[in-house]
């Protein structure tokens, strides 16, 4: 199984960390959708990161869909035995996790939109009202995440962290590493989210999949 895409993408990094936590072996190929477009297109003509090439050669994309497959694959390989999942089985806990995942993915989406607007569109063609709207959406998502984590802290060990804990940490780390966003997003405004991220980044699964253009380190 191969994971295609760069770890500077929160979506790729989310999958890389989750696959480790689920105990699923994989090869990571750090291929850029920009600098290595042609190489990526030979793997997936849509050129969307992350892309997962399954053991049978099937190509999957979109981090949420890839992780749905990964959860099923981990359960299947366990042969019916109890196997750790990154999604809570309890309905109320699952609802809460899905709420946080949705907020974190929204924060990632709005962050990427802002970064692309600044890095790909000429300054004279940027639409200020739209950028202001997206910045507001990003701030709203981060504020909601911080309030939720402050009220109910997320588990943060390799044995207990769930998918909400993974994506919340990955999302904030991605945002905090962006030079485009650094002047607009203050860490002091989101203390609970920042504290959770600092703890998560110390986990071996996060350390082996560092933000950037490297590849996932072997266990």
Buried (B, 14 or more C-beta within 10 A) or exposed (E): BBBBBBBBBBBBBBBBBBBBBBEBEBEBBBBBBEEBEEBBEEBBEEBBBBBBBEEEEEBBBBBEEBBEBBBEBBBEEEEEEEBBBBBBEEEEBBEBBBBBBBBBBBBBBBBBBBBEBBEEEEEEEEEEEEBEEBBEBBBBBBBBBBEBBBEEEBEBEEEEBBBBBBBBBBBBBBBBEBEBBEEEBEEEEBEBBBBBBEBBBEBEBBEBBBBEEBBBEEE
